[in-house]
Amino acid sequence: MLTELMNNTDLSPRDFPIFSDIPSYADRQKWDNIHPRMQQMYLAAAQQYLHYPYPALPAMRYFDYFSNGDRDGFENLYFERRKVVWTLTIAECMEGKGRFLPDLINGIWAITEETNWVMPAHLGFYEHDKTYEKIYDPADNLDLFSAETGTMLAWVYYLLKDEFDKITKIISHRMEFELKRRILTPFLTRDLWWMGFGKQEPNNWNPWIMSSVLPVIMIIEKDADKQKALLSKSAAVLDKFIEAYPKDGGCDEGPMYWNVSGASFMDCLGELYDYSQGQIDLYGTDFVKNMVSYIAKVYIGDCYYAAFADADAKVGINGTMLYRFGKLTSLDSVASLGISVFNPAAYIDRGTFYRQLLNILSYGEMTSLEPNHKSVQSCYLSAIQVMTARESQGTDGFFLAAKGGNNDENHNHNDVGSFIVYHNAKPVLIDTGLETYTAKTFSDKRYELWYTQSGYHNLPTINGMDQKNGRQYAARHTACLCENGVSSLTMEIGGAYDEAAGIERYQRIVSYHTCENEIRIRDSFSFAHGTGEIIENFICYHDAGMDEEGKILLTGTGDEPIYLHYDSSLLAFEKEALRLTNDRMIGNWDKDILYRVRLRLKNKAQTGTIHVTIRSGS
């Protein structure tokens, strides 16, 4: 798709300003017209960084990942340097007095002196492999954050090169040298796993890195032949992402990672559209429209989106970005969502620097728009087998999301057949999400982490066994029906469990019924040989308690009461507290305790049906 377009487009290196949407430093009128609130925030933040002592990046913090699995010690220092450089850059462009240039030059020098911009967690080796050259040679690899560092420096170069040259030309030259060595050389000369040329299908790394690499190519590479080769490979890499991405727009990595997969692909399209002066334009294609509309389909309310697997409960998706995407693709549902979730309390983002520049420049327009978003009441994304249904087009009432899928999805949890329930945009039955990433997160010990296991999702434990990981452990015979006031997802989930569980059939139907305003879970099972034990697990946001036999209160004080109804003659109620110890998960839920309700089959059975109903009020 992109390769064909690129071959028919003149993309010769362009003179500054390369991007019509991004003003040069000399265009004082545009910088002066940025909304006062945004200017005040950046200038106040930059003021704190005058005479700033940039943090050192000690070798022992770099090696922490290999010795104890910790990522935060090094990464926090690494990102702090970049945050300061970017803040000073934008503040200098806004103020235009040269006041921030000395501290900015110090930061650029510190970053260009770093041994490697690639994260230790992304080096693809362990110390016992003795492949130490991966640390010493920055041209050996290209990861998410080396690419982000590269694009940040490219934008700093684009905006402030002339101002640096008035002080010394060494800074601009050093940036050119390092960006060619650390970004352009490995990109052109190596076929890295995330590019999609090998057996592994590309994931969010592909567009996330490409949205960073493209500006480096466009701004730094002045040689026409080299730039053509770089852009041709860029098109080939992005085409691999297009080939692999579900055509209905569903993102199996969830809303958090859509922010750096689908949204990053849109950043790539924006960069190519602007650089080609409108010749490369995919905004009107069904593929792009479906990819963008996904985020509106899974929106719950407030800062919540329907998320499974590795995902934060609260996803800070920028409203200005969504509004822009909606306008570019003529999708009113996405543009109106952007207005609805826009945060007028201006803030400084990290990463995605092209996106940030556009958001900063259009902040004033966003403050004048009135929200009027209406959500899709039901949808089904067949490629990832996710259904959503809601009571209203606003955020009032029930929201249900359920999934089939398989247990080898990107950022996978063993969660085939799970579901979540929100009410009035507040969590009721949840997917716990993730903890802070460590070396264990993406190792062969991943499924020792409790929150990846099916027993800590809204799923059954069968004969004491939870689901297994692997693509073969999947939902079968999955079908969705959304008509006549009923949205239902039917799936056979017995195949997600090991044969040792003895389950022959386990059909789950998750449905929302508009007229009765209730959610129903219907599990029908049969064991291959003899009788078996089943425990239905429910992960609760509030301290669920028995209101009466067969009726569990799921909501807290002050909320509209939501009850889970079950057959108490068939199932026994148990409950346990889940004490959270990880700061990331605690921050996601604003509390350090969740609860697991377990409804245990009182008598083992060979066949049977379990009914659970969730409704408000009674």
Secondary structure, DSSP 8 states (H G I E B T S, - for coil): -HHHHHHTS------S---TTS--TT-HHHHHTS-HHHHHHHHHHHHTTTT-------HHHHHHHHHH---HHHHHHHHHHHHHHHHHHHHHHHH-SSTTHHHHHHHHHHHHTSS-SS-GGGS---GGG--THHHH-TTS---HHHHHHHHHHHHHHHHHHHHHHHH-THHHHHHHHHHIIIIIHHHHH---GGGSSSSS---THHHHHHHHHHHHHHHH---HHHHHHHHHHHHHHHHHHHHHS-TT---TTHHHHHTTTHHHHHHHHHHHHHHTTTSS--TTSHHHHHHHHHHHHTEEETTEE---SS--SB----HHHHHHHHHHHT-HHHHHHHHHH---S-----S-HHHHHHHHHTHHHHTT--------SEEEETTTTEEEEESSSSSSSEEEEEE--EETSTT--S-TT-EEEEETTEEEE---------TTTTSTTGGGSGGGSGGGSSSEEETTB-B--EEEEE-EEEEEEEETTEEEEEEE-GGGB-GGG-EEEEEEEEEEETTTTEEEEEEEEEESSS-B-EEEEEEESS--EEEETTEEE-S-TTS--EEEEE-TTTEEEEEEEEE---HHHHHHHTSSEEEEEEEEESS-BSEEEEEEEEEE--
